[in-house]
Amino acid sequence: MLEIVSGRNNPSIDPHLEIWGWPVAAYLFLGGLTAGLMILQGIFRLRNEEAKASFKMGSLLAPLLLSLGMFFLWLDLSYKAHVFRFYMTFQILSPMSWGAWILILVYPAAILGMALPGGWESWGKPISFVNPIWEWVKRLAGKHARAVAIANIIMGLLLGIYTGVLLSAFAARPLWNSALLPILFVVSGLSTAAALNMSMKPAEIEFNRLLKWDIALITAELSVLLLIIISFLTGGEAQQEAVKLLLGGAYTPSFWIFVVILGLSMPFWLEVRESRHLPVPGWAAPVLILVGGLALRLVLVYAGQASYIPDTEMLSGFSGH
């Protein structure tokens, strides 16, 4: 995104920027959570572990959470009645155009995932008038179970990556402009998905597998966060000024308390203890991870909009130096 900076302030003739608020952060969180659920479900299916563990939460909640996230995204639109225009064209160079179509394509994969054994049928039969259609969907999913699992992994990855690309594509916001941001959002989405499933009292084999994976995912998330901070500290003036928002600036308490300490470090410690069969409150780690995942998006959305390219860099860019 290219911003025009001017000393004037005349809304009638000057361009202006809309502020992204909590609905966008909530969408990014729910989109990442949905992506994580789809990926984990696909992995479990390919490992053929559904015979030992139901893993039904991932298949059932993915399309519901995505729908809620899209509702929050719709709330943020200035002209809500024009939402259909996203699907009247496809702009190959527009991250938002890619995202709009990815969101639609995610639904068939997620619904077919619900139709596999251990999915919707574990929660009761659908209402009678959709039963014939649902039976056909179940037969289709069962016949191509491996393809459905792979489709869930692929679409989950695309959705998770897109939630990061949506921010990182804005060059005018240096705190967002990092190639590592999509990776961070994918890893965070997988961790929150593992946490959500662990909170639903799954079968023992599923819980142990998710616990082991989540410890690795939290380690990876902390590592990616550290790499992002280091890359900004060693980057240009804009990146150095941007990261100061998290290292002594206005968003430092929120970032370190709710994301790093409560959202990552504390759950990591609790899960390591639990993996060693030491007493811990079973609800604590999953709840903290989910709160931390939402806090990460909130901090990045608001802090990112507070970051900007300093005048010296803009002037040097215009002068060609």
C-alpha positions in Angstrom: 0.0 0.0 0.0 1.3 3.5 -0.9 0.3 6.3 1.4 0.3 9.9 0.4 1.5 12.1 3.3 0.5 15.7 3.2 0.2 18.6 5.6 -3.3 19.3 4.3 -6.4 17.8 5.9 -9.3 18.2 3.5 -11.4 15.0 3.4 -13.2 16.3 0.3 -10.1 16.2 -1.9 -7.4 14.3 0.0 -7.3 10.5 0.3 -7.6 9.1 3.7 -7.2 5.7 5.4 -9.8 3.6 7.2 -8.9 2.3 10.6 -9.0 -1.5 11.1 -10.4 -2.4 14.5 -11.2 -5.5 16.5 -13.4 -7.1 13.9 -10.4 -7.6 11.6 -8.3 -9.0 14.4 -11.1 -11.3 15.3 -11.4 -12.5 11.7 -7.6 -13.1 11.5 -7.8 -15.1 14.7 -10.8 -17.2 13.7 -9.4 -17.7 10.2 -6.1 -19.0 11.6 -8.0 -21.2 14.0 -10.1 -22.6 11.2 -6.9 -23.2 9.1 -5.3 -25.0 12.0 -8.3 -27.3 12.6 -8.4 -28.3 9.0 -4.7 -29.0 8.8 -4.7 -31.1 12.0 -7.8 -33.0 10.9 -6.2 -33.8 7.6 -3.0 -35.0 9.3 -4.9 -37.2 11.6 -7.0 -38.7 8.8 -3.9 -39.4 6.7 -2.3 -41.1 9.8 -5.4 -43.2 10.0 -5.8 -42.4 13.7 -9.5 -41.7 13.5 -10.2 -45.3 14.3 -8.6 -44.7 17.8 -9.7 -41.1 18.3 -12.8 -39.3 17.1 -11.2 -35.9 16.4 -14.7 -34.7 15.7 -14.2 -31.1 16.9 -12.0 -30.2 14.1 -14.3 -31.4 11.4 -17.4 -29.8 13.0 -16.2 -26.4 14.1 -14.0 -25.4 11.1 -16.9 -24.1 8.8 -18.7 -22.6 11.8 -15.7 -20.6 13.0 -14.9 -19.5 9.5 -18.4 -18.2 9.0 -18.2 -16.3 12.2 -14.9 -14.8 11.1 -16.3 -13.8 7.8 -19.2 -12.1 9.6 -16.7 -10.0 11.6 -14.9 -9.2 8.3 -18.2 -8.1 6.8 -18.8 -5.8 9.8 -15.7 -4.0 9.0 -16.8 -3.2 5.4 -17.7 0.4 4.8 -20.2 -0.5 2.1 -21.6 -3.8 3.3 -24.1 -4.2 0.5 -21.3 -4.3 -2.0 -19.6 -7.4 -0.5 -20.7 -9.4 -3.6 -18.3 -7.3 -5.7 -15.4 -9.4 -4.4 -16.8 -12.3 -6.4 -17.5 -10.4 -9.7 -13.8 -10.4 -10.6 -10.4 -11.9 -9.7 -7.4 -9.6 -9.4 -4.3 -11.7 -9.5 -2.1 -9.0 -7.9 -4.6 -8.3 -5.1 -4.2 -10.2 -1.8 -7.8 -9.4 -0.9 -9.0 -10.8 -4.1 -7.1 -14.0 -3.5 -8.4 -14.2 0.0 -12.0 -13.7 -1.0 -11.9 -16.7 -3.3 -9.8 -18.8 -0.9 -12.5 -18.2 1.8 -15.2 -19.6 -0.6 -13.1 -22.6 -1.7 -12.4 -23.6 1.9 -16.0 -24.5 2.5 -16.3 -27.5 0.2 -13.2 -29.1 1.8 -14.4 -28.3 5.3 -17.9 -29.7 4.7 -16.5 -32.9 3.1 -14.3 -33.2 6.2 -17.5 -33.0 8.3 -18.9 -35.9 6.3 -16.1 -38.3 7.1 -16.5 -40.9 9.9 -16.2 -39.2 13.4 -17.5 -35.9 12.1 -21.1 -34.7 12.0 -22.5 -38.2 12.7 -20.9 -38.1 16.1 -23.2 -35.2 17.0 -26.5 -36.7 15.8 -28.3 -36.9 12.4 -29.0 -33.8 10.4 -32.6 -32.6 10.2 -34.7 -34.8 8.0 -35.1 -32.6 4.9 -31.4 -32.5 4.3 -30.7 -36.1 5.0 -30.8 -37.3 1.3 -28.3 -34.6 0.4 -26.1 -35.3 3.4 -26.1 -39.0 2.7 -24.8 -38.3 -0.8 -22.1 -36.0 0.6 -21.1 -38.7 3.1 -20.8 -41.3 0.3 -18.7 -38.9 -1.8 -16.4 -38.1 1.1 -16.1 -41.7 2.1 -15.2 -42.8 -1.4 -12.4 -40.1 -1.6 -11.4 -40.0 2.1 -7.7 -39.5 1.4 -8.3 -36.8 -1.2 -10.6 -35.0 1.3 -7.9 -35.1 4.0 -5.3 -33.7 1.6 -7.7 -31.0 0.4 -8.2 -30.0 4.1 -4.5 -29.7 4.6 -4.0 -27.7 1.4 -6.9 -25.3 1.9 -6.0 -24.9 5.6 -2.5 -23.9 4.6 -3.8 -21.4 2.0 -6.2 -19.9 4.5 -3.6 -19.7 7.2 -1.0 -18.1 4.9 -3.5 -15.7 3.6 -4.3 -14.3 7.0 -0.6 -13.2 7.3 -0.3 -12.1 3.7 -3.3 -9.8 4.2 -1.2 -7.7 6.5 2.3 -8.2 5.2 1.3 -6.9 1.7 0.9 -3.4 3.1 4.4 -1.9 2.5 3.4 1.4 4.1 3.0 -0.4 7.5 6.6 -1.6 8.3 5.5 -3.6 11.3 3.4 -5.7 9.0 5.8 -5.8 6.1 7.6 -9.1 7.0 7.8 -12.3 5.0 7.8 -14.2 8.3 4.3 -12.9 9.3 2.4 -15.6 7.2 4.5 -18.3 8.8 3.8 -16.8 12.3 0.1 -16.9 11.6 0.1 -20.5 10.3 2.0 -21.7 13.4 -0.2 -19.7 15.7 -3.3 -21.1 14.0 -2.1 -24.7 14.4 -1.3 -24.1 18.1 -4.7 -22.5 18.9 -6.4 -25.4 17.0 -4.5 -28.0 19.0 -5.5 -26.1 22.2 -9.1 -26.0 21.3 -9.2 -29.7 20.6 -7.4 -30.5 23.9 -10.0 -28.5 25.8 -12.8 -30.7 24.5 -11.6 -33.8 26.4 -10.6 -36.0 23.4 -9.5 -39.6 23.5 -6.2 -40.2 25.3 -4.2 -41.0 22.1 -5.4 -37.8 20.5 -4.7 -35.7 23.6 -1.2 -37.0 23.9 -0.5 -36.4 20.3 -1.9 -32.9 20.4 0.0 -32.1 23.6 3.3 -33.2 22.0 2.6 -31.2 18.8 1.6 -28.1 20.7 4.8 -28.0 22.7 6.7 -28.0 19.4 4.3 -25.4 17.9 4.8 -23.0 20.8 8.5 -23.4 20.5 8.3 -22.6 16.8 6.0 -19.6 17.4 8.4 -18.1 19.9 11.3 -18.7 17.5 9.5 -17.0 14.6 8.6 -14.0 16.8 12.2 -13.7 17.9 13.3 -13.8 14.2 10.8 -11.1 13.3 12.1 -8.9 16.1 15.8 -9.5 15.1 15.0 -8.8 11.4 13.4 -5.5 12.3 16.2 -4.4 14.7 18.8 -5.1 12.0 16.6 -3.6 9.2 16.1 -0.1 7.9 15.0 3.0 9.9 11.3 2.2 9.3 11.6 -1.3 10.7 13.7 -0.2 13.7 11.1 2.5 14.5 8.2 0.0 14.0 9.6 -2.7 16.4 10.1 -0.1 19.1 6.3 -0.1 19.5 6.7 -3.6 21.0 10.1 -2.9 22.7 9.4 0.1 24.9 6.5 1.7 23.0 2.8 2.0 23.6 2.1 -1.7 22.8 4.9 -3.2 24.9 2.8 -4.2 27.9 0.1 -5.8 25.8 2.6 -7.7 23.6 4.8 -9.0 26.4 2.1 -9.7 29.0 -0.7 -11.2 26.9 1.2 -12.7 24.0 4.7 -13.7 25.1 4.1 -14.5 28.8 0.5 -15.5 29.2 -0.1 -16.6 25.6 3.1 -18.6 25.0 5.5 -19.0 27.8 3.0 -20.0 30.5 1.2 -22.5 28.4 4.5 -24.0 27.3 5.5 -24.5 30.9 2.1 -26.0 31.8 2.2 -28.4 28.8 5.7 -29.5 29.6 4.6 -30.3 33.1 1.5 -32.1 31.8 3.7 -34.2 29.4 5.7 -35.3 32.5 2.5 -36.3 34.3 2.8 -33.5 36.8 -0.3 -31.9 38.3 -1.6 -28.9 36.3 -5.1 -27.4 35.8 -6.3 -29.1 32.6 -8.1 -26.0 31.3 -5.4 -23.5 31.9 -3.0 -24.1 28.9 -5.7 -24.3 26.2 -7.5 -21.2 27.5 -4.2 -19.2 27.7 -3.2 -20.3 24.2 -6.5 -19.2 22.7 -6.4 -15.8 24.5 -2.8 -15.4 23.4 -3.6 -16.1 19.8 -6.3 -13.5 19.8 -4.1 -11.0 21.6 -1.3 -11.5 19.0 -3.7 -10.4 16.2 -5.1 -7.5 18.2 -1.6 -6.2 19.0 -0.3 -6.6 15.5 -3.4 -5.0 13.9 -3.4 -1.9 16.1 0.4 -1.6 16.5 0.9 -2.1 12.7 -1.4 0.8 12.0 0.6 3.0 14.4 3.9 2.2 12.5 4.8 4.3 9.5 7.7 5.1 7.1 9.7 8.0 8.5 9.9 11.2 6.3 13.6 10.7 5.8 13.0 7.3 4.1 10.2 8.7 2.0 12.2 11.6 0.8 15.2 9.5 0.0 12.9 7.2 -2.0 11.5 10.1 -4.0 15.0 11.5 -4.7 16.2 8.1 -5.9 18.9 7.6 -3.3 
